[in-house]
Amino acid sequence: MTMLDNSVATLNQLKKTPFKTVKTVSIAIALGATCTLSMAADDIRNTTLTQTSNQTIKPSLKQLPKNLPATPQAYTYGVRPFYLVNDMDESPLKEELLACKAQLPSKTNFSIAHRGAPLQLPEHTYDSYVASAQMGAGILECDVAFTNDGELVCRHAQDDLHTTTNILATPLAKQCTVPPIIDANGVLTNADSIECRTSDISANQFKTLTGKMDAANKKATSIDEYMNATAPWRTDLYSQNGKVLTLKEHIALARQLGMKHTPELKAPAVTMPFNGYRLDDYRQQLIETYKAAGVPANDVFAQSFNIEDLDYWIKNEPAYGANAVYLIDDSNETAENKTFDKDDATTWKHSLADIKARGINIIAPALWLLVTTDDNGKMIPSAYAKQAKANDLKIITWSIERSGPLANGGDWYYSGLGEAINNDGDMMNYIDVLAQDVGVQGIFSDWPATVSYYANCKGLK
């Protein structure tokens, strides 16, 4: 969920890339247990838009099933939260979290699934979504992109099929905006420029793809080498199925999992209008899809990095606009000719007061925008966080568990935190400052069990 949709090619090339208690069932079912959910493609038609003979896309949403009961879940933490707590430096927080080790896990809206559970399972796939629910996440994200026949699908970017799916190993590769080029000797010659978009293919073609861990080797000389580039601290152990979903299927699954919804409208990679499909059509279609599915506005937290998307929803769909989330990082909120500084308001494109005045109620800055350090290297709220709170803005943030080992201080998500981050256990300290001092109402995570454990221990619902 970033504005810049770069693929992960190496360890240091990550993409910078809200909230009801349910009855605890059991932790006996392991994370990889078979899910008995019945939302099959047969239950939901894939076609939501039709294309006319002059190639103009016209929205024609079909009513979706509204009474799909939630399937009881068996929640589990797995081993990772315990590893992180054990790795913490000695502190009262560590003692408190250790004292919760016998607690039964439960669902919490404080824990938001960032694309599912992509630390270990391919993002925006069925298995990844189910895993996030089993780890107690109460809200599920779908990054929304569109196909060439106007279907909304879940992909982190309109132009990431080459890094997040197996499209290059299928005949659909030739339809890519920039297809792979193989020379007479069988050598891949354009690994650094391949680009495959959801708008290059139809919804039916999209459904034939298999999701994979987001990675690409931009120096590869073969398709296999290009695709097999998963970071060593991730795994391909759970990449065998990779079922991709349309937005309608995602909504149905989230409902069966008993989760709320946070779709993100991704910036189009094509020039709009696209085959007569306007940006406002795209904005409206996202909301109409939830309406057609009978999802209450209070259960939908539509997101965007484009503040004009929020302006549209607030004006045209006020019930949904009231919960719309403005995503923020240095790429979209830096003042002209400035370098973003979370403690210097003169470097911010919009003041927090201006954002609130537009009717925006919820913001979602990147983690590091909200936390800084004092002279003793202790993590404290940043000026940005303080001003957001002063302007009565609700805050959620992204994304925990998107980085590799933290022994060397972490990556972009830990910018400016210096010596405050020097082991994996410091992630729990980070979460604690965000929750207790900054006052965020939810945290996106690539491995929701980590946030769920903390939230359950602290009684955050």
C-alpha positions in Angstrom: 0.0 0.0 0.0 2.4 2.6 -1.2 2.4 5.2 -4.0 5.6 3.8 -5.4 4.9 0.3 -6.6 8.4 -1.1 -6.9 9.1 -4.9 -6.8 11.2 -6.6 -4.2 14.3 -7.7 -5.9 16.8 -7.9 -3.0 16.7 -7.5 0.7 17.1 -3.8 0.6 14.6 -3.2 -2.3 11.4 -3.5 -0.4 8.3 -1.6 -1.5 7.8 1.4 0.8 6.1 -0.1 -0.1 -10.1 0.1 11.4 -12.0 -2.0 14.8 -15.7 -6.0 18.1 -14.7 -8.8 20.1 -15.6 -12.3 19.1 -15.8 -15.4 21.1 -12.5 -17.2 21.3 -12.7 -20.6 19.9 -9.5 -22.6 20.1 -5.9 -22.4 19.1 -5.7 -26.1 18.3 -5.9 -25.6 14.5 -2.6 -24.8 13.0 -2.0 -21.9 10.7 -1.8 -24.1 7.7 -5.0 -26.1 8.4 -7.5 -26.4 5.7 -10.2 -23.7 5.7 -13.8 -24.9 5.1 -15.0 -21.6 3.6 -17.3 -22.1 0.6 -16.9 -18.9 -1.3 -16.1 -20.4 -4.7 -16.0 -18.5 -7.9 -19.2 -20.4 -8.8 -21.1 -18.4 -6.1 -20.1 -15.1 -7.5 -20.1 -14.1 -11.1 -16.8 -12.6 -12.2 -18.2 -10.1 -14.8 -19.3 -6.8 -13.3 -18.7 -4.6 -16.3 -19.4 -5.0 -20.0 -17.5 -3.6 -22.9 -19.4 -2.1 -25.8 -18.5 -2.5 -29.5 -16.8 0.9 -29.4 -14.6 -0.3 -26.5 -16.3 2.0 -23.9 -16.4 0.4 -20.5 -19.8 0.8 -18.8 -20.4 -0.1 -15.1 -23.2 -2.6 -14.7 -22.9 -4.0 -11.2 -24.8 -7.1 -10.3 -26.3 -7.5 -6.9 -24.1 -9.7 -4.7 -25.2 -12.2 -2.0 -25.9 -10.4 1.2 -26.5 -13.1 3.7 -23.3 -15.1 3.8 -22.8 -16.2 7.4 -19.4 -15.8 9.0 -17.6 -19.1 9.5 -16.3 -19.7 13.0 -12.5 -19.2 13.2 -9.9 -20.9 15.3 -7.4 -18.2 16.1 -3.7 -18.8 16.5 -0.6 -16.8 17.2 1.9 -19.3 16.0 5.5 -18.9 17.3 6.5 -15.5 16.0 5.0 -13.2 18.6 6.7 -15.3 21.4 10.0 -15.1 19.5 9.7 -11.3 19.3 8.8 -10.9 23.0 11.7 -13.2 24.1 14.1 -11.1 21.9 13.2 -7.8 23.7 15.6 -6.2 26.0 14.6 -6.5 29.7 11.8 -4.0 30.5 8.4 -3.7 32.2 6.8 -4.0 28.7 8.6 -7.3 28.1 7.4 -8.6 31.5 3.9 -7.6 30.7 3.9 -9.2 27.3 5.5 -12.4 28.7 2.7 -12.6 31.4 0.2 -12.8 28.5 1.8 -15.9 26.9 -1.0 -18.2 28.1 -3.8 -16.0 26.8 -6.2 -17.3 24.2 -6.0 -15.4 20.9 -9.0 -13.5 19.7 -10.0 -11.2 16.9 -9.2 -7.5 17.2 -9.9 -4.6 14.9 -6.6 -3.1 16.1 -4.9 -5.7 13.9 -5.3 -4.9 10.2 -4.2 -7.4 7.6 -1.9 -5.7 5.1 -2.6 -7.6 1.9 -3.3 -10.7 4.0 -0.2 -12.2 5.6 2.5 -11.5 3.0 5.5 -12.0 5.3 5.2 -15.7 4.5 2.3 -16.1 2.0 1.8 -14.5 -1.4 0.0 -11.2 -1.0 -3.6 -10.8 -2.0 -4.2 -14.5 -2.3 -6.9 -16.7 -0.7 -4.5 -18.5 1.5 -2.9 -15.3 2.7 -6.3 -13.7 3.5 -7.4 -16.8 5.5 -4.1 -16.9 7.4 -4.6 -13.3 8.4 -8.0 -14.0 9.8 -6.7 -17.0 11.7 -4.1 -14.7 13.3 -6.8 -12.5 14.7 -6.9 -9.6 12.3 -10.3 -7.9 12.3 -9.9 -5.9 9.1 -8.8 -7.1 5.7 -7.2 -5.1 2.9 -7.7 -5.3 -0.8 -5.6 -3.0 -3.0 -7.9 -2.4 -5.9 -6.9 -2.3 -9.6 -8.9 -2.8 -12.8 -8.7 -5.2 -15.7 -9.2 -4.3 -19.4 -12.8 -5.2 -19.2 -13.4 -3.1 -16.1 -13.4 -5.8 -13.4 -12.0 -4.7 -10.0 -9.4 -7.1 -8.7 -7.0 -7.3 -5.7 -3.5 -6.4 -6.7 -1.1 -4.0 -4.9 -0.6 -2.1 -8.1 -2.1 -2.0 -11.5 1.4 -2.7 -12.9 2.8 -5.5 -10.7 1.6 -8.7 -12.2 5.1 -9.5 -13.4 6.4 -9.5 -9.8 3.4 -10.8 -7.8 2.0 -13.6 -10.2 3.2 -16.2 -12.6 2.1 -14.3 -15.7 5.6 -14.4 -17.2 5.4 -18.2 -17.2 2.1 -18.2 -19.1 1.0 -17.3 -22.7 -0.4 -14.1 -21.2 3.1 -12.7 -21.0 2.9 -11.6 -24.6 0.0 -9.3 -23.7 2.1 -7.4 -21.2 2.7 -3.7 -21.7 6.4 -4.5 -21.8 6.6 -8.3 -22.5 9.8 -10.3 -21.8 12.2 -10.4 -24.7 14.1 -13.6 -25.3 16.9 -13.4 -27.9 18.0 -16.1 -30.4 20.2 -17.7 -27.7 17.3 -18.0 -25.3 18.5 -15.2 -23.1 16.1 -12.8 -21.4 17.4 -9.4 -22.4 15.0 -6.9 -20.8 14.7 -8.0 -17.1 14.9 -4.4 -15.9 12.0 -3.1 -18.0 9.3 -5.9 -18.0 5.9 -4.5 -17.0 2.6 -6.4 -16.8 -0.6 -4.6 -15.9 -4.0 -5.8 -14.8 -5.4 -3.6 -17.6 -3.4 -5.7 -20.1 -5.8 -8.7 -19.5 -9.4 -9.5 -18.9 -10.9 -10.6 -15.5 -11.2 -14.2 -16.8 -7.6 -14.2 -17.8 -6.6 -12.6 -14.4 -8.3 -15.5 -12.7 -6.1 -18.0 -14.5 -3.0 -16.6 -12.8 -1.3 -17.8 -9.7 -0.1 -15.4 -7.0 3.5 -15.6 -5.8 5.8 -13.9 -3.3 6.4 -10.4 -4.6 9.9 -10.5 -6.0 11.9 -10.0 -9.2 15.5 -10.3 -10.2 16.0 -7.3 -12.5 19.4 -8.7 -13.6 18.1 -12.1 -14.6 18.9 -13.7 -17.9 16.0 -16.2 -17.8 12.3 -16.1 -16.8 12.9 -18.6 -14.0 15.8 -16.6 -12.6 13.6 -13.4 -12.9 10.7 -15.0 -11.0 12.7 -16.9 -8.3 13.9 -14.0 -6.3 12.1 -14.2 -2.9 14.1 -12.5 -0.1 15.9 -15.1 2.1 14.0 -14.0 5.2 10.7 -14.9 3.5 9.7 -18.3 2.1 8.1 -19.9 -0.9 6.8 -22.8 1.3 3.2 -21.5 1.1 3.3 -20.3 -2.5 1.9 -23.4 -4.2 -1.7 -22.4 -4.6 -1.8 -18.6 -5.0 -5.5 -18.2 -5.8 -6.1 -14.6 -6.8 -9.4 -12.8 -6.2 -11.6 -10.2 -7.7 -12.9 -7.5 -5.3 -16.3 -9.1 -5.2 -14.8 -12.4 -4.2 -12.6 -10.6 -1.6 -15.7 -9.0 -0.1 -17.5 -12.3 0.1 -14.4 -14.0 1.7 -13.9 -11.2 4.3 -17.6 -11.5 5.3 -17.3 -15.2 5.8 -14.1 -14.6 7.8 -16.0 -12.1 10.0 -13.7 -9.2 9.0 -14.3 -5.6 8.1 -13.0 -4.1 4.9 -10.3 -1.6 3.9 -10.0 -1.3 0.1 -7.3 0.9 -1.3 -8.0 2.6 -4.7 -4.7 2.3 -6.5 -3.4 4.9 -8.9 -4.1 3.9 -12.5 -1.0 3.1 -14.5 -2.8 3.9 -17.7 -4.0 7.3 -18.9 -7.5 8.0 -17.9 -10.1 7.9 -19.4 -9.2 4.3 -20.3 -11.6 2.9 -23.0 -14.1 5.5 -21.9 -13.6 4.6 -18.2 -13.1 7.7 -16.2 -11.3 8.2 -12.9 -14.6 9.2 -11.3 -16.1 5.9 -12.7 -13.3 4.0 -11.0 -13.8 5.9 -7.7 -17.6 5.3 -7.8 -17.3 1.6 -8.8 -15.3 0.8 -5.7 -18.1 2.1 -3.5 -20.9 0.6 -5.6 -19.3 -2.8 -5.3 -19.6 -2.7 -1.5 -23.2 -1.3 -1.8 -24.1 -4.1 -4.2 -22.8 -6.6 -1.6 -24.8 -5.0 1.1 -21.8 -4.1 3.2 -22.6 -1.2 5.7 -20.6 1.9 5.2 -19.5 1.6 8.9 -17.6 -1.6 7.9 -15.7 -0.1 5.0 -12.6 2.0 5.3 -11.8 3.1 1.7 -8.2 4.3 1.4 -6.1 6.3 -1.0 -2.8 8.2 -1.3 -4.6 10.6 -3.7 -6.4 13.2 -1.6 -8.8 13.9 -4.5 -10.1 10.4 -4.2 -11.2 11.2 -0.6 -12.6 14.5 -1.8 -14.8 12.6 -4.2 -16.1 10.1 -1.7 -16.8 12.8 0.9 -18.8 14.8 -1.6 -20.6 12.0 -3.5 -20.7 9.1 -0.9 -20.7 10.8 2.5 -21.6 7.7 4.4 -18.5 6.0 3.1 -16.5 9.2 2.9 -16.8 9.6 6.7 -14.6 6.5 7.2 -12.3 7.2 4.2 -8.6 6.9 5.1 -6.0 9.2 3.7 -2.7 7.3 3.3 0.4 9.4 3.9 4.1 9.2 3.4 6.9 11.4 2.2 6.0 10.7 -1.5 2.6 12.5 -1.4 2.9 14.9 1.5 6.2 16.7 1.0 6.1 20.4 0.4 7.5 21.7 -2.8 11.3 22.0 -2.8 11.5 20.5 0.7 12.6 17.2 2.2 9.9 15.7 4.5 10.7 16.1 8.2 8.2 14.6 10.6 9.2 17.2 13.2 9.1 20.3 10.9 5.6 21.4 9.7 7.1 23.7 7.0 8.1 20.5 5.0 4.6 19.2 4.9 2.4 19.7 1.8 -0.8 20.0 3.8 -1.1 21.0 7.4 -3.1 18.5 9.5 -5.6 21.3 10.1 -6.1 21.6 6.3 -6.6 17.9 6.0 -9.2 17.9 8.7 -11.0 20.9 7.2 -11.5 18.9 4.0 -13.8 16.5 5.9 -11.2 13.8 6.3 -11.5 12.0 9.7 -8.9 9.3 9.4 -5.3 9.4 8.3 -2.8 6.6 7.9 0.7 7.8 7.9 3.6 5.4 7.4 5.0 4.2 10.7 8.1 6.3 10.8 6.2 9.6 10.3 4.6 9.1 13.7 7.6 8.3 15.9 10.9 10.0 16.6 13.5 9.7 19.3 14.6 12.0 22.2 18.2 12.9 23.1 18.5 9.5 24.9 17.4 7.5 21.9 14.0 6.7 23.4 11.1 6.5 20.9 8.5 9.3 21.4 5.6 10.7 19.2 6.7 13.0 16.4 5.4 16.5 15.8 3.4 15.1 13.0 1.7 12.7 15.4 1.0 15.4 17.9 -0.5 17.7 15.4 -2.7 15.0 14.0 -4.0 14.3 17.5 -4.5 18.0 18.2 -6.6 18.3 15.1 -8.9 15.4 16.2 -7.8 13.1 13.4 -8.0 9.4 14.0 -4.8 7.6 13.2 -3.9 4.2 11.8 -0.5 3.3 10.5 1.4 0.9 8.2 3.2 -1.6 8.1 4.7 -3.7 10.8 6.4 -6.9 9.7 7.3 -5.7 6.3 11.0 -5.7 6.9 13.8 -8.2 7.4 15.8 -8.7 10.6 16.2 -5.5 12.6 19.7 -6.0 14.0 21.0 -3.2 11.8 18.2 -0.8 12.6 15.6 -1.7 10.0 14.8 -0.1 6.7 12.5 2.6 5.4 9.8 1.8 7.9 12.2 2.7 10.8 13.6 5.9 9.2 15.1 8.3 11.8 14.9 5.9 14.7 18.6 5.2 14.9 19.8 3.2 17.9 16.2 2.7 19.2 15.9 -0.2 16.8 18.7 -2.8 17.1 17.0 -6.2 17.4 13.8 -7.9 16.3 12.2 -7.5 19.8 12.3 -3.7 19.4 9.3 -4.2 17.0 7.2 -4.7 20.2 8.5 -1.4 21.6 7.6 0.3 18.4 4.1 -1.1 18.5 3.7 0.0 22.1 4.8 3.6 21.4 2.4 3.8 18.5 -0.5 2.4 20.5 0.1 4.0 23.9 1.8 7.3 23.2 0.8 8.2 19.6 -2.7 6.7 20.2 -3.2 4.9 16.8 -6.4 3.0 16.5 -5.0 0.2 14.3 -1.8 -1.1 12.8 -1.4 -2.8 9.4 0.8 -5.8 9.5 2.3 -8.3 7.1 2.0 -10.9 9.9 -1.1 -9.9 11.9 -0.4 -12.3 14.8 2.3 -9.9 16.0 -0.1 -7.0 16.4 -3.0 -9.3 17.6 -0.8 -10.7 20.4 0.0 -7.2 21.6 -3.6 -6.0 21.3 -5.0 -9.0 23.1 -2.6 -8.6 25.9 -3.4 -4.9 26.2 -7.2 -5.4 25.9 -7.4 -3.4 22.6 -10.6 -4.4 20.8 
